[in-house]
Every structure is written in C-alpha cells, then in structure tokens.
C-alpha cells in the first residue's frame, strides 16, 4: 500500500488532534524527537491504528513542532503454532512495504514457567516489560526525549475491563477502566473512547487488511466470555452502552481526584498536629510527598515513624533525622512549636 499526501477523513482527524495535543505539550526550547512505539498484533484494531497513523504522518495537515519517529513492535506468543507465525509475517511484511522499522518479540525467549499461572496476566506483564525496554533503548539510540507506547484499545475493551473488575470485586478504582493515558504518560490509547462499531466502519471504508485470531473465539478466557455472552445483551438494552461506561469512568475519575485533593488538604491542615495522625494517614501523607517511598515505606515503618514523631514533639530538639530503607531519610523540623516533615535520600543531600 502506498500512502500519498492527501486529506484525512473524520476518523483520522480525531486521531490527528490527539497527536497535535501531544506535540504542543512537549514543545521545549527546541525541537525534540518523540518516539511512537505502536503495538501491532495484526488484528483489526491494531491495523486500524497503524494505518491511520501512517496516513496522518503522510498528510499535508501533519506539521508537528517536534519530530515523531514511528516504530512497530509485534509480540508472537507462539500459542497458535503456524497461525501465530503467519500473524508475525503479516505485520513484518506490511512494515517493510511501508518503510517502518519493526521489532518482533517471541514469547519463548522469556523463559518462564507458566504452571499454575494465568497465561493472559503473565503475557500482559511480559509485553509491558518488553515494550518499555525497547522504547527506552531506542529513545537513547535515536535521541528521543519522550516516548509513547501506543495500543489500539477501544471503548468496547474499556467496557469489558470494567465488567471483569466488577465480577471479580473491585473498589472505585476498578471503574476507571482503560484510560487514554496511564498515570506515567507512557501508554497512549488514542481509541480509548472510540466505539467498536466506528472502528469497524473505518476498517471497511479504508479496506484495511488484517489477521483473525482464532483464540478470540474461545470462551475459556473471561474477556472472551464477556464479549460473546454479555456485551450483546448490553448492546440490545442500550446501543450507546460504550458511551455510558466511558461517562461513568470519567465521573469516577473526577470524584477520586477530588477526594485525593481533599485528603491531601486535610493532611496539610493536620501537619502541625501530628499526634492526630493515624498510621494510614502518616503513610499516605509521606507517599504524597514522594511516590518513590512506596518501595520502602511499610506499615511497620510508618508505625515506628509515628511513634518517633510523637517523642520528637515532646523533646527539646529542633531537628531529627529518621532513617528508612534504601537510604531514605525522614527529617523532622520544629519551627515555632510546629513540626514540618521532609523526605530525602542520602544521595541527594548536600
């Protein structure tokens, strides 16, 4: 397939707008390289993602401030024999034809014992590990100051994820589902709010070729069971069920964000009255100060820390350092009978 400079359709314009948002957000003093690592299985969703991205990159409307470098990463789980290999060959041939660098990862290279483990979860963790490793390696080689890992998750995937969380039991966090960006702004899912039917329409109009995964027909996986047996009923009850779930998730995200801000404000207001803190509150207060503390701050450490703070408050000392694991230090400072807390690592101390 040869892409020429031409106008985009409405579907591609929506995608283009998202790319422009990224472009503007990362404009520094000079142009930077931004790596787009596109995860392509060869199925309809990912081939629509790749086709639309290529069309955008060749469009006269695509004039970014930064330089975008597009690469493709394909994962061969080698669970379907020759069918898996044909998927890989299909993706490789497409990329070679369109001048895109492609990297194939074979699951048997990971050397892991799957006995008694959930294959889908293990495979998901493996893909994430490989995607981040490749993105970081290429970012260094190509002098990219930012990278994104693009996946073709769409609104139906979002609904399926929420239903899986609900069935297994979840908190409000489980209702967030699949977001356009993850918290670290590494994973980018431009189709997150795009309906499956719209994706199908785009695929048909553009005559996009893709591979069918026979394992998607099996109900032995929870997601497939939900897709085949529950989603059709939701669609019959409400043709716009995907929008309803997306709206719900957006509301939950806003509520949780407000609650987090409220909790932080309350913590700040209580910072001078540390004897009123519970163990959980002192833990959350310190994590808010530096998220890296999640790696070292246990409940026992928070309990001991709270005890040390109460002793310090009654003492005549103006400053006290409390050592945590991995070189982390909690520093207590008494100012006009008030106590302030700082966290730092020895490596960063002057």
C-alpha positions as a printed Julia matrix, in Angstrom:
350×3 Matrix{Float64}:
   0.0     0.0    0.0
   1.37    3.4   -0.97
   0.36    6.42   1.08
   0.31    9.78  -0.64
  -0.21   13.28   0.71
  -3.96   13.78   0.83
  -6.82   14.85   3.06
  -7.9    12.82   6.06
 -11.36   11.5    6.91
 -13.19   12.39  10.13
 -11.88    9.36  12.0
  -8.29   10.25  11.18
  -8.84   13.91  12.05
  -9.82   12.84  15.58
  -6.57   10.93  15.86
  -4.61   13.84  14.36
  -5.96   16.19  17.02
  -4.66   13.88  19.76
  -1.2    13.81  18.15
  -1.22   17.6   17.97
  -2.06   17.79  21.67
   0.99   15.65  22.45
   3.11   17.74  20.11
   2.16   21.04  21.75
   2.58   19.65  25.27
   6.18   18.68  24.68
   7.4    21.74  22.84
  10.6    22.76  24.6
  13.15   25.42  23.69
  13.98   23.42  20.59
  12.52   20.63  18.52
  12.75   17.21  20.17
  12.41   13.66  18.91
   9.32   11.79  20.15
   9.21    8.02  19.71
   5.87    6.36  18.97
   6.11    2.62  19.66
   2.98    1.14  18.06
   1.93   -2.24  19.41
   0.6    -4.23  16.45
  -0.82   -7.74  16.71
  -2.05   -7.88  13.12
  -5.7    -7.87  14.18
  -8.3    -5.35  13.03
  -7.88   -2.92  15.93
  -4.11   -2.57  15.74
  -4.03   -2.49  11.92
  -6.54    0.38  12.01
  -4.25    2.14  14.47
  -1.18    1.65  12.3
  -2.93    2.54   9.02
  -4.43    5.73  10.42
  -1.13    6.78  11.99
   0.73    6.29   8.71
  -1.91    8.28   6.82
  -1.63   11.08   9.37
   2.17   11.11   9.1
   1.88   11.48   5.31
  -0.88   14.06   5.45
  -0.44   17.68   4.47
  -2.16   18.54   7.76
   0.57   16.95   9.85
   3.12   19.66  10.56
   4.41   18.98  14.08
   6.79   21.17  16.02
   8.67   18.07  17.15
   9.94   15.13  15.13
   7.88   11.95  15.52
   9.62    8.63  14.92
   7.25    5.7   14.34
   8.26    2.09  15.01
   6.22   -1.1   15.36
   6.56   -3.82  17.98
   4.87   -7.19  17.47
   4.51   -9.95  20.07
   4.42  -13.57  18.95
   3.1   -15.58  21.89
   3.59  -18.77  19.85
   0.43  -20.3   21.3
  -1.3   -20.97  17.97
   1.54  -22.61  16.04
   1.75  -21.64  12.38
  -1.11  -19.18  12.81
   0.97  -17.11  15.23
   3.93  -17.16  12.85
   1.72  -16.05   9.95
   0.5   -13.12  12.08
   4.12  -12.08  12.63
   4.95  -12.4    8.95
   1.89  -10.34   8.02
   2.94   -7.48  10.33
   6.57   -7.63   9.2
   5.64   -7.58   5.5
   3.32   -4.61   6.0
   6.0    -2.64   7.84
   8.7    -3.44   5.29
   6.39   -2.38   2.47
   5.75    0.96   4.19
   9.28    1.64   5.36
   8.62    1.23   9.09
  11.08   -0.38  11.49
   9.5    -3.45  13.11
  10.64   -5.45  16.13
   9.29   -8.96  16.77
   9.31  -10.42  20.28
   8.9   -14.19  20.68
   7.34  -15.38  23.92
   9.55  -18.45  24.28
  12.53  -16.12  24.63
  11.14  -15.05  28.0
  11.94  -18.41  29.66
   9.1   -18.54  32.16
   7.28  -21.44  33.78
   3.54  -20.96  33.28
   2.5   -23.85  35.54
  -0.34  -22.75  37.79
  -0.24  -19.19  36.46
  -2.71  -17.1   34.5
  -1.28  -17.05  30.98
  -3.0   -13.82  29.98
  -1.63  -11.97  33.02
   1.88  -13.34  32.52
   1.76  -12.45  28.83
   0.47   -8.95  29.64
   3.35   -8.37  32.05
   5.82   -9.72  29.51
   4.53   -7.39  26.78
   4.71   -4.38  29.07
   8.27   -5.22  30.12
   9.42   -5.71  26.54
   7.61   -2.58  25.3
   9.23   -0.33  27.91
  12.67   -1.91  27.42
  12.56   -1.41  23.65
  11.19    2.14  23.95
  13.89    3.18  26.4
  16.65    1.56  24.36
  15.54    3.18  21.09
  14.97    6.53  22.8
  18.64    6.56  23.76
  19.8     5.47  20.3
  17.58    7.96  18.45
  17.99   10.8   20.97
  14.28   10.87  21.8
  13.45   12.88  24.91
   9.98   11.34  25.15
   8.33    8.13  24.05
   4.81    6.75  23.95
   3.66    3.16  23.66
   0.52    3.13  21.51
  -2.14    0.43  21.8
  -5.44    0.08  19.94
  -7.7    -0.42  22.97
 -11.16    0.98  22.23
 -14.4     1.64  24.1
 -15.63   -1.96  23.99
 -12.34   -3.09  25.55
 -12.96   -0.45  28.2
 -16.42   -1.89  28.99
 -15.08   -5.45  29.11
 -12.35   -4.39  31.53
 -14.8    -2.71  33.91
 -17.13   -5.74  33.83
 -14.21   -8.03  34.64
 -13.28   -5.82  37.59
 -16.86   -5.76  38.85
 -17.28   -9.53  38.6
 -14.05  -10.17  40.48
 -14.82   -7.47  43.05
 -13.24   -4.03  42.92
 -13.1    -0.62  44.54
 -13.93    2.63  42.74
 -10.51    2.45  41.06
 -11.74   -0.58  39.14
 -14.43    1.53  37.46
 -11.82    3.73  35.81
 -11.13    1.02  33.24
  -8.89    1.87  30.3
  -7.75    5.48  30.15
  -6.33    7.34  27.17
  -3.07    7.85  29.06
  -1.71    5.92  32.02
  -0.5     7.79  35.12
   3.09    7.93  33.87
   2.0     9.17  30.42
   3.84    6.31  28.75
   0.93    4.31  27.38
  -1.21    6.21  24.88
  -4.55    4.73  23.76
  -5.97    7.13  21.16
  -9.03    4.91  20.52
  -9.97    4.65  24.22
 -13.32    6.42  23.69
 -13.91    5.21  20.13
 -16.76    2.72  19.74
 -16.05   -0.69  18.26
 -18.66   -0.13  15.55
 -16.94    3.09  14.45
 -13.64    1.22  14.26
 -15.29   -1.48  12.12
 -16.73    1.18   9.84
 -13.33    2.8    9.39
 -11.76   -0.58   8.65
 -14.36   -1.36   5.98
 -14.19    2.07   4.35
 -10.41    2.01   4.16
 -10.37   -1.68   3.1
  -7.76   -2.43   5.75
  -6.38   -5.96   5.7
  -5.88   -7.76   8.99
  -5.48  -11.18  10.59
  -8.08  -13.1   12.62
  -7.02  -14.6   15.95
  -8.78  -17.95  16.4
  -8.2   -17.86  20.18
 -10.65  -14.93  20.36
 -13.45  -17.4   19.59
 -12.85  -19.43  22.73
 -14.86  -18.67  25.87
 -12.23  -20.15  28.18
 -10.87  -16.64  28.71
 -13.01  -14.32  30.86
 -12.76  -11.41  28.44
 -13.95  -13.54  25.52
 -16.87  -14.89  27.56
 -17.96  -11.36  28.43
 -17.54  -10.25  24.81
 -19.6   -13.11  23.39
 -22.27  -13.53  26.05
 -22.74  -10.28  27.96
 -21.83   -7.43  25.6
 -24.56   -8.37  23.05
 -27.21   -8.03  25.8
 -25.84   -4.62  26.81
 -25.97   -3.53  23.19
 -29.61   -4.65  22.91
 -30.52   -2.69  26.05
 -28.6     0.44  25.02
 -26.88    0.9   21.67
 -24.77    3.63  23.29
 -23.66    1.43  26.2
 -19.98    2.22  25.46
 -20.56    5.96  25.88
 -22.43    5.28  29.13
 -19.48    3.34  30.54
 -16.97    5.97  29.39
 -19.08    8.67  31.04
 -19.24    6.64  34.26
 -15.46    6.21  34.29
 -14.87    9.91  33.7
 -17.17   10.75  36.63
 -15.39    8.24  38.88
 -12.0     9.64  37.86
 -13.14   13.16  38.78
 -14.57   12.03  42.11
 -11.38   10.17  43.05
  -9.25   13.16  42.02
 -11.33   15.49  44.21
 -11.17   13.02  47.1
  -7.41   12.77  46.75
  -7.08   16.55  46.74
  -9.36   16.79  49.77
  -7.35   14.16  51.66
  -4.11   15.96  50.85
  -5.57   19.28  52.01
  -6.74   17.68  55.24
  -3.31   16.17  55.73
  -1.64   19.53  55.23
  -4.02   21.12  57.71
  -3.15   18.42  60.24
   0.6    18.51  59.63
   1.21   20.69  62.68
  -0.8    18.33  64.88
   0.93   15.08  64.05
  -0.28   13.3   67.16
  -3.72   13.32  65.49
  -2.42   11.23  62.58
  -3.25    7.54  62.27
  -0.71    5.1   60.83
  -2.55    5.05  57.5
  -2.66    8.85  57.35
   1.05    9.29  58.04
   1.73    6.66  55.37
  -0.43    8.46  52.77
   0.97   11.85  53.79
   4.55   10.73  53.11
   3.62    8.98  49.85
   2.03   12.22  48.66
   5.34   13.95  49.37
   7.28   11.43  47.29
   5.71    8.49  45.47
   9.06    6.66  45.43
   8.53    5.93  49.13
   6.02    3.24  48.14
   9.01    0.97  47.61
  10.34    1.24  51.15
   7.61    2.52  53.46
   5.9    -0.46  55.13
   3.11   -0.31  57.7
   5.57   -1.19  60.47
   7.91    1.58  59.33
   5.01    4.06  59.34
   4.01    2.91  62.82
   7.56    3.38  64.14
   7.78    6.74  62.41
   4.57    7.94  64.05
   5.97    6.9   67.43
   9.23    8.81  66.75
   7.26   11.92  65.74
   5.3    11.93  68.99
   8.51   11.63  71.02
  10.16   14.38  68.99
   7.21   16.7   69.55
   7.71   16.5   73.31
  11.5    16.83  73.16
  13.71   19.94  73.15
  15.34   19.03  69.84
  14.76   21.29  66.82
  15.64   18.68  64.18
  15.75   14.92  63.92
  16.56   12.51  61.08
  14.84    9.13  60.93
  16.44    6.54  58.64
  14.31    4.35  56.38
  15.4     1.63  53.97
  17.44    2.25  50.78
  18.96    5.48  52.06
  15.69    7.33  52.56
  15.53    9.81  55.44
  12.53   11.45  57.07
  13.61   14.77  58.54
  11.59   16.4   61.32
  11.96   20.15  61.87
  10.46   22.03  64.79
   9.55   25.61  63.85
   7.87   27.86  66.4
   6.49   24.82  68.23
   5.22   23.41  64.94
   6.64   20.35  63.16
   7.41   20.1   59.47
   8.33   16.87  57.68
  10.7    16.48  54.74
  11.76   13.31  52.95
  15.0    12.86  51.03
  17.64   10.35  50.0
  21.24   10.47  51.19
  22.45   10.68  47.58
  20.66   14.0   47.16
  21.65   15.52  50.46
  24.23   18.25  50.34
